[in-house]
Protein backbone atom coordinates (compact mmCIF):
# COMPACT_ATOMS: atom_id res chain seq x y z
CA UNK A 1 0.00 0.00 0.00
CA UNK A 2 1.39 3.36 -0.95
CA UNK A 3 0.64 6.69 0.65
CA UNK A 4 0.20 9.70 -1.59
CA UNK A 5 0.45 13.26 -0.47
CA UNK A 6 -1.49 15.84 -2.36
CA UNK A 7 -0.07 19.34 -2.36
CA UNK A 8 -2.01 22.33 -3.52
CA UNK A 9 -0.18 24.65 -5.81
CA UNK A 10 -0.86 28.35 -5.74
CA UNK A 11 0.43 29.55 -2.40
CA UNK A 12 -0.71 32.73 -0.60
CA UNK A 13 -4.13 34.28 -1.24
CA UNK A 14 -5.22 37.71 -0.02
CA UNK A 15 -8.87 36.64 -0.13
CA UNK A 16 -8.24 34.49 2.93
CA UNK A 17 -7.08 37.49 4.98
CA UNK A 18 -9.86 39.86 3.92
CA UNK A 19 -12.52 38.58 6.40
CA UNK A 20 -10.04 38.63 9.28
CA UNK A 21 -9.02 42.20 8.38
CA UNK A 22 -12.66 43.30 8.28
CA UNK A 23 -13.33 41.74 11.68
CA UNK A 24 -10.36 43.59 13.19
CA UNK A 25 -11.48 46.87 11.60
CA UNK A 26 -15.04 46.50 12.93
CA UNK A 27 -13.74 45.65 16.42
CA UNK A 28 -11.54 48.76 16.39
CA UNK A 29 -14.34 51.15 15.42
CA UNK A 30 -17.06 49.63 17.62
CA UNK A 31 -15.11 48.55 20.71
CA UNK A 32 -11.58 49.89 21.05
CA UNK A 33 -12.00 53.46 19.76
CA UNK A 34 -15.10 54.32 21.90
CA UNK A 35 -13.35 52.93 25.00
CA UNK A 36 -10.27 55.08 24.32
CA UNK A 37 -12.51 58.15 23.88
CA UNK A 38 -14.31 57.43 27.14
CA UNK A 39 -10.98 57.10 29.00
CA UNK A 40 -9.78 60.39 27.50
CA UNK A 41 -13.02 62.15 28.56
CA UNK A 42 -12.72 60.72 32.10
CA UNK A 43 -9.13 61.96 32.42
CA UNK A 44 -10.06 65.43 31.12
CA UNK A 45 -12.99 65.56 33.58
CA UNK A 46 -10.73 64.57 36.49
CA UNK A 47 -8.16 67.20 35.53
CA UNK A 48 -10.83 69.94 35.38
CA UNK A 49 -12.34 69.26 38.83
CA UNK A 50 -12.39 72.35 41.01
CA UNK A 51 -13.40 73.38 44.51
CA UNK A 52 -17.18 73.62 44.92
CA UNK A 53 -18.14 71.12 42.19
CA UNK A 54 -20.93 68.68 43.06
CA UNK A 55 -19.75 65.13 42.38
CA UNK A 56 -20.70 61.50 42.83
CA UNK A 57 -18.05 58.84 43.34
CA UNK A 58 -18.11 55.45 41.67
CA UNK A 59 -19.10 54.03 45.07
CA UNK A 60 -22.16 56.32 45.16
CA UNK A 61 -21.02 58.99 47.65
CA UNK A 62 -22.59 62.40 46.94
CA UNK A 63 -20.80 65.55 47.98
CA UNK A 64 -19.08 68.78 47.10
CA UNK A 65 -15.35 69.11 46.46
CA UNK A 66 -13.65 70.89 49.37
CA UNK A 67 -10.03 70.63 48.20
CA UNK A 68 -8.25 69.48 45.03
CA UNK A 69 -4.80 67.92 45.05
CA UNK A 70 -2.63 66.60 42.24
CA UNK A 71 -4.19 63.11 42.22
CA UNK A 72 -6.76 63.34 45.02
CA UNK A 73 -9.82 65.35 46.03
CA UNK A 74 -11.38 65.96 49.44
CA UNK A 75 -15.16 65.63 49.35
CA UNK A 76 -17.38 67.34 51.91
CA UNK A 77 -20.61 65.40 52.55
CA UNK A 78 -23.92 66.83 53.77
CA UNK A 79 -23.24 65.58 57.30
CA UNK A 80 -20.07 67.66 57.47
CA UNK A 81 -17.56 64.87 57.20
CA UNK A 82 -14.67 65.14 54.77
CA UNK A 83 -13.29 62.20 52.85
CA UNK A 84 -10.28 61.94 50.58
CA UNK A 85 -10.68 60.14 47.24
CA UNK A 86 -8.53 59.54 44.22
CA UNK A 87 -9.62 61.63 41.23
CA UNK A 88 -10.25 58.46 39.24
CA UNK A 89 -12.97 57.50 41.75
CA UNK A 90 -15.17 60.40 40.64
CA UNK A 91 -17.85 59.20 38.22
CA UNK A 92 -18.03 61.29 35.04
CA UNK A 93 -21.49 60.10 33.97
CA UNK A 94 -23.16 60.36 37.38
CA UNK A 95 -21.60 63.76 38.14
CA UNK A 96 -22.71 65.20 34.80
CA UNK A 97 -26.25 63.95 35.42
CA UNK A 98 -26.20 65.54 38.89
CA UNK A 99 -25.07 68.93 37.54
CA UNK A 100 -27.43 68.99 34.53
CA UNK A 101 -30.47 71.16 35.28
CA UNK A 102 -33.82 69.38 35.15
CA UNK A 103 -36.17 70.41 32.33
Secondary structure, 3 states (H helix, E strand, C coil): CCCCCCCCCCCCCCHHHHHHHHHHHHHHHHHHHHHHHHHHHHHHHHHCCCCCCEEEECCCCEEEEEEECCCEEEEECCCCCEEEEEHHHECHHHHHHHHCCCC
